[in-house]
Amino acid sequence: MKTKINEVIRYVLQQFGEKYFIEGNLNKNKVIQDLDSYNEDLLEAFISNETIKNNFTIDIAGNVVMQTNKLIELFEADEYWQDSYTKYSKKIGLTAGGKFIDEIGDVVLDFPYKDTVLKASMSKEDTDKDDLRPDEPFLNELIAKEEIDVLLDKKILVNAKKFDENGGSDVDNFSEEDNLILKGNNLLALHTLKEKFAGEIKLIYIDPPYNTGNDGFKYNDSFNRSAWLTFMKNRLEIARDLLSYEGSIWINIDSNESHYLNVLLDKVFGEENFIADIIWNHTKQSKNDERFFSRHYNHLLVFAKDKESLEDFETPRTEEDNKNYKNPDNDPNGLWRAGDVRSPNLRETLKFDIVAPDGTRISPPENGWRWSKESIEEKIKSGEIIFKPNNTGIIRKIYLKNQSGRTPENIWSNCGTTREANQELKQLFGKSPFATPKPEKLIQQILQLGSNKNELVLDFFMGSGTTQAVAHKMNRRYIGVEQMDYINTVSIPRIQKVIVGEQGGISQGVNWQGGGSFVYAELMEKNRGFLQMIRDSEDHNALQRIFDFMLEEAEIDFRVDLEKLKETLYELSLDDKKRTLIKIIDKNQLYYNYSEINDNNVRDLISDNDYTFNKNFYDEGSE
């Protein structure tokens, strides 16, 4: 709708050329952004126009003050929505061609704002084509700093229980020795853990969605890589804070996004902290349905928090590793094998003759010797270097007694397969609830290399609980995070089976006999509970009761015109009512923040047991 104000504003904006227009259409999002950041050029242009000055400024002590909030409201309110159930919303968001990104499918998000946060959920169960699922998985709006602080603040924990060989029971305390499983959005859970566990995690392993279109991370094709990278970036940044300086992160990924993820990891962890790109052979059978190549491997990208502080990785030695160690000269130091004496790189300064006891001169190899002349003379005296028969060369002795382990290789073909992982789950549950679980032997290899007994391991894409099951059997402490409801039908029951001594996976190899415990808790739902109630409602009366309840208790998006919505909601169909109520809920307020725990209306919702647990967990003591 054209008004005089609209026309004047357009006239002023046209002075900036194409800055605020896309193919002749006003780019309102750009104007709002510049108003919100008090762009000097834009404000000066507006104040210089008498019409705008008269309508959108006030005089304070002789100073002209621009009412940017009024201007922003004007842009938000001006006929943005075309469909029946969104026209009552006022929304600030990313646009292309004058339309919001959720209205089109040809935009790419490339970190345009440093504070972009993509909360996201883990699985396609959270979003569905019927559009009645919460749109929580993809928060692609520009979130103000104040909103981010609220979003990422630590949450209230409820339904706290401790599980041991006797089952689960209420618990009101948490100790440093306890294992922990959290149910809730993993980004928010990680920030909930930050205060207590920052710098304490020795190893992080994650198996995130691969962004293949078949893994639950779904969005339009031209947007999903940017969305996926934003999604990963938010989580990797907090994961780095949780890692100890001696720690490492291991990420299982396929070739669809591995190269992009590696670049992102370079940014978050630093190129200098790259450790390895390991190839894990996850299948032995050829896939004839592939067009070009049958894919048989995943990547394991490994980064350190601080490479200089990281311990060397070693794998246990086997009889096969030791078969070449002999002692033909009865060396009192025991079994040995011959080692390379050549420099791996050309070193002119290491090219010198070695004189044997009989005066024979031994010429250096092409690249020179591995050590300096002084070092070689010391090794000859100690017996570490001996001369070949007839003094034709030298032999370096590498003693078995000095070999504590073996340097691992970056191709893994003996760590189990996806087929074996499915068999492990079938033995536990009668069927495999996941399409591509990871075998216990794979996680065992990772934990052997990157952690020691009693050190803390984190997996915030918990899934079926393989990482936690293996960590439990290997006497590592662990934290797991999962949002989906199968945490209570698959993940938790699996670890309970471990506690009572199940003998699948690596159990026999590590002589697992059962025992141990873990603590389970949930991020306390706030608006998320309303989302579920809306979806489950079956008639108009039920929805009206929910809406009335929402008006009293729910956090509503501040951009919504509630009075207009109250007047027109009754006109909509049942499904459109559901869509509308889902849309107006503030998706940044899905869980209660811990700062609200003593509010009267919140305290009444929390059991005394959970209240004490929270105080203990956050080290504030019981009140």
Residue pairs with C-beta under 8 A, 6 or more apart in sequence:
1 78
1 79
4 51
5 51
5 52
5 55
5 74
6 78
8 49
8 51
8 52
9 46
9 52
9 74
10 26
11 49
12 45
12 46
12 49
12 52
13 19
13 20
13 21
13 26
13 31
14 21
15 45
16 41
16 42
16 45
19 30
20 26
20 27
20 30
20 31
21 27
22 96
22 97
22 98
23 97
25 97
25 98
26 98
27 95
27 98
28 75
28 78
28 80
28 95
28 98
29 92
29 93
29 94
29 95
31 42
31 75
32 72
32 75
32 76
32 92
33 142
34 42
35 42
35 43
35 68
35 71
35 72
35 75
36 68
36 72
38 68
43 66
43 68
46 52
46 53
46 56
46 66
46 71
47 53
47 57
47 64
47 66
53 64
56 66
56 67
56 70
56 71
57 64
57 65
57 66
57 67
58 64
58 65
58 67
59 65
73 90
76 90
76 91
76 92
76 559
77 90
80 90
80 91
80 100
81 87
81 88
81 89
84 572
84 576
85 572
85 576
85 577
85 579
85 580
85 583
86 580
86 583
88 560
88 561
88 564
88 565
88 568
88 580
88 584
89 557
89 559
89 560
89 561
89 583
89 584
90 559
90 560
90 561
91 100
91 141
91 557
91 559
92 141
92 142
92 559
93 100
93 101
93 102
93 140
93 141
93 142
94 100
94 101
94 107
94 109
94 112
94 140
94 141
94 142
95 101
96 104
96 106
96 107
97 104
101 107
101 109
101 140
101 223
102 140
105 220
105 221
105 222
105 223
106 222
107 222
107 223
108 222
108 223
108 225
108 226
109 116
109 140
109 223
109 226
109 227
109 230
110 226
111 226
111 229
111 230
111 233
113 142
115 142
115 143
115 144
115 145
115 148
116 140
116 142
116 143
116 230
117 139
117 143
117 148
117 151
117 152
117 187
117 234
118 138
118 139
118 140
118 227
118 230
118 231
118 234
119 136
119 137
119 139
119 151
119 185
119 187
119 188
119 234
119 587
119 588
120 136
120 137
120 138
120 139
120 185
120 187
120 217
120 231
121 127
121 136
121 137
121 185
121 483
122 186
122 209
122 216
122 461
122 482
122 483
122 484
123 209
123 216
123 483
123 484
124 216
124 218
125 216
125 484
126 133
126 134
126 136
126 137
126 216
126 483
126 484
127 133
127 134
127 135
127 137
127 138
127 218
131 579
132 535
132 575
132 578
132 579
132 582
133 535
134 528
134 531
134 535
134 582
134 585
134 587
135 582
135 583
135 587
136 185
136 528
136 531
136 587
136 590
138 219
138 227
139 587
139 588
140 227
143 151
143 588
147 588
150 588
150 589
150 593
151 188
151 588
152 187
152 188
152 191
153 191
153 593
153 594
153 595
154 191
154 192
154 194
154 195
154 593
154 594
154 618
155 184
155 188
155 189
155 192
155 523
155 524
155 591
155 592
155 593
155 594
156 523
156 524
156 591
156 592
156 593
156 594
156 596
156 597
156 602
156 606
156 610
156 614
157 182
157 192
157 521
157 522
157 523
157 524
157 610
157 613
157 614
157 617
158 521
158 522
158 523
158 524
158 606
158 607
158 610
159 520
159 521
159 522
159 610
160 170
160 171
160 172
160 174
160 519
160 520
160 521
160 609
160 610
160 613
161 168
161 169
161 170
161 171
161 519
161 520
161 521
162 168
162 169
162 170
162 171
162 178
162 517
162 518
162 519
162 520
163 492
163 495
163 496
163 499
163 517
163 518
163 519
163 520
164 499
164 516
164 517
165 499
165 500
165 514
165 515
167 496
168 520
170 609
171 519
171 609
171 613
172 609
172 610
172 612
172 613
172 616
173 612
173 613
173 616
174 180
174 519
174 613
174 616
174 617
177 477
178 477
178 517
178 518
178 519
179 468
179 471
179 472
179 477
179 478
179 479
179 516
179 517
179 518
179 519
180 478
180 479
180 480
180 518
180 519
180 520
180 521
181 462
181 468
181 479
181 480
181 481
181 482
181 487
181 491
181 492
181 495
181 518
181 519
181 520
181 521
182 189
182 192
182 193
182 479
182 480
182 481
182 482
182 520
182 521
182 522
182 523
183 481
183 482
183 483
183 487
183 488
183 520
183 521
183 522
183 523
184 192
184 481
184 483
184 522
184 523
184 591
185 483
185 523
185 590
185 591
186 235
186 460
186 461
186 481
186 482
186 483
187 234
187 235
187 238
188 523
188 590
188 591
189 460
189 481
189 523
190 235
190 238
190 239
190 242
190 460
190 481
191 238
192 523
192 594
193 242
193 479
194 238
194 241
194 242
195 618
196 617
196 618
196 619
197 242
197 456
197 479
198 241
198 242
199 241
199 242
199 243
199 244
199 245
200 242
200 244
200 456
201 242
201 243
201 244
201 247
201 456
201 457
201 458
201 479
202 243
202 244
202 246
202 247
202 450
202 451
202 452
202 455
202 456
202 457
203 247
203 248
203 249
203 250
203 446
203 447
203 450
203 451
203 455
203 456
203 457
203 458
204 239
204 242
204 243
204 247
204 248
204 249
204 250
204 457
204 458
204 459
204 460
205 249
205 250
205 251
205 252
205 443
205 446
205 447
205 457
205 458
205 459
205 467
206 239
206 249
206 250
206 251
206 252
206 459
206 460
206 461
207 251
207 252
207 438
207 459
207 461
207 463
208 232
208 235
208 251
208 252
208 253
208 461
209 215
209 216
209 217
209 228
209 461
210 217
210 253
210 254
210 256
210 257
211 217
211 224
211 225
211 228
211 256
211 257
212 254
212 256
213 221
213 224
217 224
217 227
217 228
217 231
218 224
219 227
225 257
225 260
228 257
229 260
229 261
229 264
232 261
232 264
233 264
233 267
233 268
235 460
236 249
236 264
236 265
236 268
236 269
237 268
239 249
239 458
239 460
240 249
240 268
240 269
240 305
242 458
243 249
243 305
244 305
245 305
245 306
245 309
246 305
246 306
246 309
246 310
246 311
247 304
247 305
247 310
247 450
248 275
248 302
248 303
248 304
248 305
248 310
248 450
249 269
249 302
249 303
249 305
250 300
250 301
250 302
250 446
250 450
251 261
251 265
251 300
251 301
251 302
252 280
252 298
252 299
252 300
252 438
253 261
253 298
253 299
253 301
254 295
254 298
254 299
255 295
255 299
258 277
258 299
258 301
261 301
262 274
262 277
262 301
265 274
265 301
265 303
266 274
269 303
269 304
269 305
272 307
273 303
273 304
273 305
273 306
273 307
274 302
274 303
274 307
275 302
275 303
275 304
275 307
275 310
275 313
276 300
276 301
276 302
276 410
277 299
277 300
277 301
277 302
277 410
278 299
278 300
278 301
278 302
278 410
278 411
278 412
279 297
279 298
279 299
279 300
279 410
279 411
279 412
280 297
280 298
280 299
280 300
280 412
280 415
280 442
281 296
281 297
281 411
281 412
281 413
281 417
282 296
282 297
282 298
282 417
282 418
283 296
283 417
283 418
283 419
284 296
284 417
284 419
285 419
286 294
287 294
287 295
288 294
300 412
300 446
304 310
312 407
313 407
313 408
313 449
313 450
314 404
314 405
314 406
314 407
314 408
314 449
315 405
315 406
315 407
315 408
315 445
315 448
315 449
316 405
316 406
316 448
317 403
317 405
317 406
321 406
322 335
322 400
324 337
325 335
325 336
325 337
325 400
326 335
326 336
326 337
327 334
327 335
327 336
329 386
331 383
331 397
331 399
333 383
333 397
333 399
333 401
334 399
334 400
334 401
335 399
335 400
335 401
336 397
336 398
336 399
336 400
337 397
337 398
337 400
338 395
338 396
338 397
338 398
339 396
339 397
339 398
340 370
340 396
341 365
341 369
341 370
341 385
341 393
341 394
341 395
341 396
342 365
342 366
342 367
342 368
342 369
342 370
343 350
343 365
343 367
343 368
343 369
343 370
344 367
344 370
345 367
346 366
346 367
346 368
347 367
347 368
348 368
349 368
350 364
350 367
350 368
350 369
350 370
350 371
350 372
351 364
351 368
351 369
352 364
352 369
352 373
353 361
353 362
353 363
353 364
354 361
354 362
354 364
354 369
354 376
354 394
355 361
355 362
356 362
356 387
356 391
357 387
357 391
358 391
360 391
362 387
362 391
362 392
362 393
362 394
369 376
370 396
371 379
376 385
376 394
379 385
379 396
380 386
380 394
383 397
384 396
384 397
385 394
385 395
385 396
385 397
386 394
386 395
386 397
387 393
387 394
387 395
388 394
388 395
408 449
412 442
412 445
414 441
415 439
415 441
415 442
415 444
415 445
416 438
416 439
416 440
416 441
416 442
417 439
418 436
418 437
418 438
418 439
420 439
420 441
421 432
421 436
421 437
421 438
421 439
421 440
421 442
421 466
422 432
422 434
422 437
423 432
424 437
424 439
424 440
424 504
424 505
425 431
425 432
425 433
425 434
425 437
425 464
426 432
427 504
428 494
428 497
428 502
428 504
429 490
429 493
429 494
433 464
433 486
433 489
433 490
434 463
434 464
437 463
437 464
437 466
438 466
439 466
439 505
440 466
440 469
440 470
440 473
440 504
440 505
440 506
441 505
441 506
443 466
443 467
443 470
443 471
444 470
444 474
444 506
444 509
444 510
447 457
447 470
447 471
447 474
447 476
448 474
451 457
451 476
453 474
453 475
453 476
454 475
454 476
454 477
455 476
455 477
456 476
456 477
456 478
456 479
457 467
457 471
457 476
457 477
457 478
457 479
458 478
458 479
458 480
459 467
459 468
459 478
459 479
459 480
459 481
460 479
460 480
460 481
461 481
461 482
462 468
462 480
462 481
462 482
462 487
462 491
463 482
463 491
464 486
464 490
464 491
464 494
465 480
465 482
465 490
465 491
465 492
465 494
465 495
467 478
467 480
468 478
468 480
468 491
468 495
468 518
469 494
469 495
469 498
469 505
470 505
470 506
471 477
471 478
472 478
472 495
472 498
472 499
472 516
472 518
473 498
473 505
473 506
473 507
473 510
473 512
474 506
474 510
478 518
480 491
482 491
492 520
495 518
498 512
498 514
498 516
499 514
499 515
499 516
499 517
499 518
500 514
501 507
501 512
501 513
501 514
501 515
502 514
503 512
506 512
521 613
521 617
523 591
524 591
524 592
524 605
524 606
525 590
525 591
525 592
526 554
526 555
526 589
526 590
526 591
526 592
527 554
527 555
527 585
527 586
527 587
527 589
527 590
528 590
528 591
530 546
530 549
530 550
530 554
530 581
530 585
531 582
531 585
531 590
533 546
534 543
534 546
534 578
534 581
534 582
535 578
535 582
537 543
537 546
537 578
539 574
540 574
540 577
543 574
543 577
543 578
543 581
546 581
547 569
547 581
550 556
550 581
550 585
551 562
553 601
554 585
554 586
555 585
555 586
555 589
556 562
556 584
556 585
556 586
557 583
557 584
557 585
557 586
557 587
558 586
560 584
565 580
565 584
569 577
569 580
572 580
592 602
594 614
594 618
596 602
597 603
597 606
597 611
597 614
598 623
603 611
606 614
611 622
612 622
615 621
615 622
615 623
616 622
